[in-house]
């Protein structure tokens, strides 16, 4: 039976634009399978996730390198049906990790994700593939933004806002602000400027 229905994303935050997706979660009391239904009509797209109570708690409790982006959906849920006030309890699951768990994921993100991109930048320079640098800059800034979110225990409101939000957080690495601003401006044509 149905436990709750909520809208998330830009519609829940009231920041939706004419072409924003309609994103909804339907939570079932039983152990139904995890399903996602997507369709588009005209200029807009809808996505409805159908999850069991246990599955959504598991998803909200996930701590991964992109936690700061993916888990924000559980913080902005706007209830349509939620007589038991289940949806607000998901916030505790998003932030219910120990300092040790956050630190472990931050280290894994720096070593497993960021250092890998840095190696690709070095290889692109070594082999003269400077046309690959703009994509690597975007990847570097994205992974660094995820790391900053983890370090600050901050979930971004969405991909469109995460760079600006990260610039307002503490514990940003040296060079991040300049790299981030280059990406925001789309100023990625000059390899020397990117690496400066």
N, C-alpha and C positions, 0 to 999 in steps of 0.2 A: 504494500500500500504506500501511498505518497506521504513523505515526511515534510518536504519543503520544495519550493521553487524560488529561485532567485535570479536576478539579472546581474551580470558583472561587466567589467570593462568600462569603456567610456560612457555607456548609457547609465550605468549605476552611479558614476561620478558626476553625471550631468555635463560632460565635456564632449559629447558626441557631435559629430559633424554630419553633413548630408549623406556621406558614403560610409559611415561607420557600420561595423558589423553589429548585429543583434546577437548577444552572447548570453545564454541561459544555462543554469544547472537545475536538473530535477533530481532530488534525492529521494531514494526509496528506502523504506524501513527494512526490507528483506535483503538477502544477499544476491541480488540480481547482477547480471554481468554488467561490465563497464561498457557503455555504448556512446557513440557520438554521431549525431546526425547533422549534416550540413547541406544547405541548398541556397540557391540564389534566385531572386526574382527581380527582373529589371536591374536597377543600379545598386541593389543592396544584397547582402549575404547574411544568413542566419546560421547559428551553430547552437545546438542543444546537446549538452552532455547529460546522460542518464546514468547515475551511479548509485550504488548502495551506500548506506550510511557508513559502513566500514571502509568502503573504497574511497569516499571523499575525505574521511579522516586520514587515511593513509596518504592520499595525494597532498593534503594540506600539511602533513608532517614531513614531507620530503625536503631534505637539505642537499642541494646539489650546487654545482658551480654557478648556475644561472638562477639560483634561489631568489635573488633580489628583484628579478623581473617576473618570473613565473608565479611566485607566491602572492604577489599583490592582488591577484584576482580574488583571493579568499578574504582580503581585508575590505574590499569595496562592495561586497555582495549587498544588493538591494532586494529585500524580501518581497515576493509577490504573495506567496503562501508560506507561512512559517509559524503556526500556532504554538509550537513548543519552543520557539526561539532557538532553534538549532544552529542556524547560519552564523550568528555572532560568536558561537563557541569555537568556530574554526580559527579565529585569530590566535587563540591560545596554542593551537597545534602548530601554526606557522612559526611562532616565536618560542615554542617549547623545547628548544635545544640548549644544551649546556654550553658554557664558554669553551670547554674543550672541544666539543663537536663543531662549533663555529670556527675555531682556530684550525682544526684539522681540515675542514673543507676549504678554508682560505689558503692554507699551505698547498693543498692538492690543486687548487685553481692556479696559484702562482707557478707551481712546478709543472703540472700536467697540461695546463692550457696556455698560460702566458709565455713561459719559456719556449714552448713549441713554436709559437708565432714569432718570437724573437729569432729563433733559429732560421725560420723561413725568410725573415727580413735579411739576415746575414747571407743566406744562400742566394737571394735575389740580387744582392749587391755583388757578391762574388762572381755570379754568372752573368751579370749585366742585364738581368730581367727587370729593369726599372718600371716597366709597364704593369708589373704585378704589385708594386708598392702601394698604390692607392687602396687596393683591396686589403692588403696586409695592415695598412694604417687603420682601416675601419675595424678589422678583426682585433687588432691590438687595443684600440680604444674601447671596443665592446667588452673584451675580457677584463681589461683594467677596471671598467665601470662595474662589472659584476663583482670583482674583488673589493672595490671600495664599498659597494653595498653590503657585502658580507662583513667587512671590517667594522662597519657602522651599524650593523643589524637593521638595515634600511631596505624596505621594498619600494621599488619605483612604481609610479602610477601607470607607466606604460613605456613601450619602446620609444615612442616619439618624444618623450620628456626625460628619458633617463640620463642623457648626457648633461643637460642643464641642471637636473637635480643633483647629479654626482658632483658637479662643480661647487655646490653649496655645502657638501659634506666634509668632514674632517678626514685626516689620514690619506690624503691624495699623494701619490708618488711624485717625485720630481719629474718634470717634463710632461705630466699628464695634462695640465691645463692647456699648455700650448698645443699639444697633439689634438686634444679634444676640440679646441677652437678652430684648428685647421679643418677638421672633419666637419664641424658645424657649418663653416663657411664654404665647404666643398673645394677648398684650395689645395688640391692634391696632385697638381700636374708637375711640380718641380721636385725631383727626387732629393736634391740637396737641401731644399727648404724643409721637406718632410723629415729628414734625418738631422737637421740642425738642432 
